[in-house]
Amino acid sequence: MNKDNGRVFNFSAGPSMLPLEVMEDVAKELTNYMGCGQSVMEMSHRSKEFVAITEEAEKNLRELMNIPDNYKVLFLQGGGTLQFSMVPMNLLKKSKKADYIVTGTWAKKAAAEAKKFGDIKIVASSEDTTFSYIPKVNKEDFREDADYVHITFNNTIYGTHYGYIPDTGDIPLVADMSSCILSEEIDVTKFGLIYAGAQKNIAPAGVTIVIIKEDLIGFAPVDIPTYLDYKVHAENDSMYNTPPCFTIYVAGEVFKHILKNGGIPPLNKLDIEKAGKLYQFIDNSKLYKCPVQEDSRSLMNVVFVTGDAELDKKFIAEAKAAGLVNLGGHRSIGGMRASIYNAMPAEGVDALINFMKKFEEENAK
Ligand SMILES: Cc1ncc(COP(=O)(O)O)c(C=O)c1O
């Protein structure tokens, strides 16, 4: 618990903590945005105020991620989940083949959804070790005529992350970056399409960011639902229908906040320090174990176990009582998971490590 503001340290995998400063600023203008007499929640999405909010959010995201002009930035709805379908519906344009690397539950779901639309090949998978690592792949592993390759850059449930960007040659690379966007500098030009739900590093749930290279737009079959065609959103500046206005506004405030504080590099430095401390503590401890191979560990989601399911439950309950909440692993795998996204302060990780030390002493066999 943070004594200054009465807030707990929330280790939820998403929705998750947002920068306090941003939420306080949002609260200040919640009922009257910049003197216009209305809340952003009440505003027409066609109003000049809201159009300015969206344009600024896009401009700032472009600056933060260094997104080239030949990429469109779209603010959509439907979460990462809808992208599992929109990607194949729009990108299976020639051979109708796509290659997927399966590194966890979300990657598996993405591949399963794509199978409804084309010839999908799982070219690599780490399921043999319960997704404890990121497989190494190279250009020769992909089908030459594949329309795209899909990866899940950070695996929220299993706590793994790509330490490299797979070389797919001329085949467009599509990445689900829902749980790591804005945590590290990435070269957008290496990707054909990047998507991310907002509810981890960006904003409350409700908006999904899609960054797509222009030459991949315009190939969707005519008979798909209008909303599912990227071209429709690109041509309408994400205003084809009513967008998730308030979430886009908060996302824009988060982008401004990050820019004001020096952009992604200082955040990444802090993320490396936070995760580094936690992994080091786990690796040196007798009680806790991280099942993830060292070169595949995520900076955002730190997974660990005691090896005793009852003790794990006790840990989660006692941590909660100490103001360290949402430390349970995903319901599919159990154990513990500390999601330490950009907005988790270093003090939160320190408080967790102190709690883990105390719990270990009290529960030594
Ligand atoms: C990596 C990843 N992809 C996709 C999803 C699904 O996202 P949504 O719930 O926004 O549809 C999640 C959810 O946590 C995720 O972590």
The ligand as an SDF file (V2000), in Angstrom:
LIG
                    3D

 16 16  0  0  0  0  0  0  0  0999 V2000
   -1.1100  -10.7810  -25.6030 C   0  0  0  0  0  0  0  0  0  0  0  0
   -2.5900  -10.6820  -25.5540 C   0  0  0  0  0  0  0  0  0  0  0  0
   -3.2930  -10.7230  -26.7120 N   0  0  0  0  0  0  0  0  0  0  0  0
   -4.6340  -10.6420  -26.7260 C   0  0  0  0  0  0  0  0  0  0  0  0
   -5.3460  -10.5190  -25.5570 C   0  0  0  0  0  0  0  0  0  0  0  0
   -6.8420  -10.4340  -25.6190 C   0  0  0  0  0  0  0  0  0  0  0  0
   -7.1600   -9.1160  -25.5360 O   0  0  0  0  0  0  0  0  0  0  0  0
   -8.6430   -8.5520  -25.3640 P   0  0  0  0  0  0  0  0  0  0  0  0
   -9.1260   -9.0280  -24.0370 O   0  0  0  0  0  0  0  0  0  0  0  0
   -8.3830   -7.0750  -25.4200 O   0  0  0  0  0  0  0  0  0  0  0  0
   -9.4410   -9.0300  -26.4940 O   0  0  0  0  0  0  0  0  0  0  0  0
   -4.6750  -10.4390  -24.3350 C   0  0  0  0  0  0  0  0  0  0  0  0
   -5.4200  -10.2490  -23.0800 C   0  0  0  0  0  0  0  0  0  0  0  0
   -4.9010  -10.1380  -22.0080 O   0  0  0  0  0  0  0  0  0  0  0  0
   -3.2740  -10.5190  -24.3430 C   0  0  0  0  0  0  0  0  0  0  0  0
   -2.5870  -10.4630  -23.1980 O   0  0  0  0  0  0  0  0  0  0  0  0
  1  2  1  0
  2  3  1  0
  2 15  2  0
  3  4  2  0
  4  5  1  0
  5  6  1  0
  5 12  2  0
  6  7  1  0
  7  8  1  0
  8  9  2  0
  8 10  1  0
  8 11  1  0
 12 13  1  0
 12 15  1  0
 13 14  2  0
 15 16  1  0
M  END
$$$$
